[in-house]
């Protein structure tokens, strides 16, 4: 539903939010600063991840990488005030918009009954020459399809990414976002051995929160709303 050139403020009249992503570290690439702000204000945020990211660490066996990445994700979530983190066991790097995945998403939304759902970005590119991952695209499509199947869906469905329709200003919460992403220490150290983990984390947080009117902000794209 991208529309006006000036993003609107993210809604405030909600109490609970569910973040749905395919892999560990996905919440920290753009959403964590906003989550820190929301939980500091007393709002309830929960994470659910389709996979454990077991294929994401080069040179490490999946049976070792999966539990390690789950631990990193739980620590990252705790820093921004999230204590409920669920892993569904779908295969990393082979996440597809299947009936099984859509059913799981719909069941979790119906069980948790959040006011807001925030999903991974599902566009083909983050920008020119910056292609999105197939896992992200397929998972985001599955979330939208699952939302459409619900008889009583949440009030809002957003994706976190470029082309924002809504923003949450996050000045004062950037340090927490950096700390959160830096908890993915083993993953990031293998991903880019030449760059210190905290330097990587600062770069990601700056990249994903800059360029907005009024200062740093997390960007969201409205996909669905029951409010018309």
C-alpha positions as CSV (number, residue, x, y, z in Angstrom):
1,X,0.0,0.0,0.0
2,X,2.8,2.5,-0.4
3,X,1.3,5.9,-1.1
4,X,2.2,9.4,0.0
5,X,5.8,10.6,-0.3
6,X,5.8,11.7,3.4
7,X,5.6,8.7,5.7
8,X,3.1,8.8,8.5
9,X,4.0,8.2,12.1
10,X,3.7,4.5,13.1
11,X,0.4,3.9,15.0
12,X,0.5,4.3,18.7
13,X,-2.9,2.9,19.7
14,X,-1.9,-0.7,20.2
15,X,-0.6,-2.9,23.0
16,X,0.9,-6.0,21.4
17,X,3.0,-6.7,18.3
18,X,4.3,-9.8,16.6
19,X,7.5,-9.7,14.6
20,X,7.6,-12.5,11.9
21,X,10.8,-13.3,10.1
22,X,12.5,-16.3,8.5
23,X,16.0,-16.2,10.2
24,X,17.9,-15.1,13.3
25,X,19.3,-11.6,13.0
26,X,16.4,-10.5,10.7
27,X,14.7,-8.5,13.5
28,X,18.0,-6.6,14.1
29,X,18.3,-5.5,10.5
30,X,15.9,-2.5,10.7
31,X,13.4,-3.2,13.5
32,X,15.3,-3.5,16.8
33,X,15.6,0.2,17.6
34,X,11.8,0.6,17.2
35,X,11.3,-2.5,19.3
36,X,13.5,-1.1,22.1
37,X,11.3,2.1,22.0
38,X,8.1,0.1,22.1
39,X,9.0,-2.2,25.0
40,X,10.4,0.8,27.0
41,X,6.9,2.3,26.6
42,X,5.3,-0.9,28.1
43,X,4.2,-2.5,24.8
44,X,4.4,-6.3,24.4
45,X,6.6,-7.5,21.5
46,X,7.1,-11.1,20.6
47,X,9.4,-12.7,17.9
48,X,8.6,-15.7,15.8
49,X,11.2,-17.1,13.3
50,X,10.5,-19.7,10.7
51,X,14.0,-21.2,10.9
52,X,17.0,-21.4,13.3
53,X,19.4,-20.0,10.7
54,X,21.3,-23.3,10.6
55,X,22.6,-22.9,7.1
56,X,23.9,-19.3,7.8
57,X,27.4,-19.8,9.2
58,X,29.9,-20.9,6.6
59,X,32.1,-23.9,7.6
60,X,29.8,-24.8,10.6
61,X,27.6,-27.8,10.6
62,X,23.8,-27.1,10.7
63,X,23.3,-29.1,13.9
64,X,25.9,-26.8,15.6
65,X,24.9,-23.5,13.9
66,X,21.2,-23.8,14.6
67,X,21.4,-23.9,18.4
68,X,24.1,-21.3,18.4
69,X,22.1,-18.9,16.3
70,X,19.0,-19.4,18.4
71,X,21.0,-18.5,21.5
72,X,22.4,-15.3,19.7
73,X,18.9,-14.4,18.8
74,X,17.5,-14.8,22.3
75,X,20.2,-12.6,23.7
76,X,19.7,-10.0,20.9
77,X,16.0,-9.9,21.7
78,X,16.5,-9.6,25.4
79,X,18.5,-6.4,24.9
80,X,15.5,-4.7,23.3
81,X,13.0,-6.0,25.9
82,X,11.7,-9.1,24.1
83,X,11.5,-12.3,26.2
84,X,9.3,-14.5,23.9
85,X,11.2,-15.8,20.9
86,X,9.9,-18.8,19.0
87,X,11.6,-21.0,16.4
88,X,9.4,-23.1,14.1
89,X,12.0,-25.4,12.5
90,X,11.4,-24.7,8.8
91,X,14.6,-25.3,6.7
92,X,16.9,-22.4,6.4
93,X,17.7,-21.3,2.9
94,X,14.7,-23.3,1.6
95,X,11.8,-21.3,3.0
96,X,8.9,-21.3,0.6
97,X,5.3,-20.0,0.5
98,X,3.8,-23.4,1.1
99,X,0.4,-24.4,2.7
100,X,2.3,-25.7,5.7
101,X,4.1,-22.4,6.3
102,X,0.9,-20.3,5.7
103,X,-1.0,-22.6,8.2
104,X,1.7,-22.1,10.8
105,X,1.7,-18.3,10.4
106,X,-2.1,-18.2,10.6
107,X,-2.2,-20.4,13.7
108,X,0.4,-18.4,15.5
109,X,-1.3,-15.1,14.7
110,X,-4.6,-16.5,15.9
111,X,-3.0,-17.8,19.1
112,X,-1.0,-14.7,20.0
113,X,-3.8,-12.3,18.8
114,X,-1.4,-9.2,18.4
115,X,-2.7,-5.8,17.5
116,X,0.1,-5.4,14.9
117,X,2.2,-7.8,12.8
118,X,5.5,-6.7,11.4
119,X,7.0,-9.0,8.8
120,X,10.3,-9.1,6.9
121,X,10.5,-7.1,3.7
122,X,9.3,-9.0,0.6
123,X,10.3,-6.8,-2.3
124,X,12.6,-8.0,-5.0
125,X,15.3,-5.4,-4.1
126,X,16.3,-3.3,-1.2
127,X,17.7,-0.8,-3.7
128,X,19.4,-0.8,-7.1
129,X,21.8,-3.7,-7.2
130,X,20.7,-4.9,-3.8
131,X,18.6,-8.0,-4.4
132,X,16.5,-9.5,-1.6
133,X,16.9,-13.1,-0.5
134,X,14.4,-15.7,-1.8
135,X,13.7,-16.8,1.8
136,X,12.7,-13.3,2.7
137,X,10.5,-12.8,-0.4
138,X,8.7,-16.2,0.0
139,X,8.2,-15.7,3.8
140,X,6.8,-12.2,3.4
141,X,4.3,-13.5,0.8
142,X,3.3,-16.3,3.1
143,X,2.6,-13.8,5.9
144,X,0.4,-11.7,3.7
145,X,-1.5,-14.8,2.4
146,X,-2.0,-16.0,5.9
147,X,-3.2,-12.6,7.1
148,X,-5.7,-12.6,4.2
149,X,-7.0,-16.1,5.3
150,X,-7.9,-15.0,8.8
151,X,-11.5,-14.2,9.7
152,X,-10.4,-11.9,12.5
153,X,-6.9,-10.5,11.5
154,X,-4.8,-8.0,13.5
155,X,-5.5,-4.3,12.9
156,X,-2.3,-3.8,10.9
157,X,0.2,-5.8,8.9
158,X,3.5,-4.0,8.0
159,X,6.8,-5.0,6.4
160,X,10.0,-3.4,7.6
161,X,12.0,-2.0,4.7
162,X,12.4,0.7,2.0
163,X,9.6,2.7,0.5
164,X,8.1,3.5,3.9
165,X,4.5,4.5,4.5
166,X,5.1,4.8,8.2
167,X,8.1,5.5,10.4
168,X,8.9,5.2,14.1
169,X,11.5,7.8,15.2
170,X,14.2,6.0,17.2
171,X,16.5,8.7,18.5
172,X,17.8,7.5,21.8
173,X,17.4,3.8,20.9
174,X,20.2,3.4,18.4
175,X,22.7,2.1,21.0
176,X,20.3,-0.6,22.1
177,X,19.9,-1.6,18.4
178,X,23.6,-1.8,17.9
179,X,24.0,-3.9,21.1
180,X,21.2,-6.1,20.0
181,X,22.7,-6.8,16.5
182,X,26.2,-7.3,18.0
183,X,24.9,-10.2,20.0
184,X,25.0,-12.2,16.7
185,X,28.8,-12.3,17.3
186,X,29.7,-15.6,15.8
187,X,27.5,-15.1,12.7
188,X,28.8,-11.6,12.0
189,X,32.4,-12.6,12.6
190,X,32.2,-15.3,10.0
191,X,30.1,-13.1,7.6
192,X,32.8,-10.4,7.6
193,X,36.0,-11.5,9.3
194,X,37.8,-8.2,8.4
195,X,35.4,-5.9,10.2
196,X,34.9,-5.9,14.0
197,X,31.4,-7.1,15.0
198,X,30.4,-3.8,16.7
199,X,31.5,-1.8,13.7
200,X,29.4,-4.0,11.4
201,X,26.4,-3.6,13.8
202,X,26.8,0.2,13.9
203,X,27.0,0.4,10.1
204,X,23.8,-1.7,9.7
205,X,21.9,0.4,12.3
206,X,23.0,3.7,10.7
207,X,22.1,2.4,7.2
208,X,18.6,1.2,8.2
209,X,17.6,4.2,10.3
210,X,19.1,7.2,8.4
211,X,17.6,9.4,5.7
212,X,14.3,10.2,7.3
213,X,12.8,13.6,8.1
214,X,13.0,14.3,11.8
215,X,16.1,12.1,12.5
216,X,16.8,8.4,12.7
217,X,13.8,6.2,12.3
218,X,12.7,2.6,11.6
219,X,10.8,2.3,8.3
220,X,7.6,0.3,7.7
221,X,5.4,-0.4,4.7
222,X,1.7,-0.9,5.4
223,X,0.4,-4.0,3.7
224,X,-3.0,-4.6,5.2
225,X,-5.3,-2.9,7.7
226,X,-8.7,-3.6,9.1
227,X,-9.3,0.1,9.7
228,X,-10.0,0.9,6.1
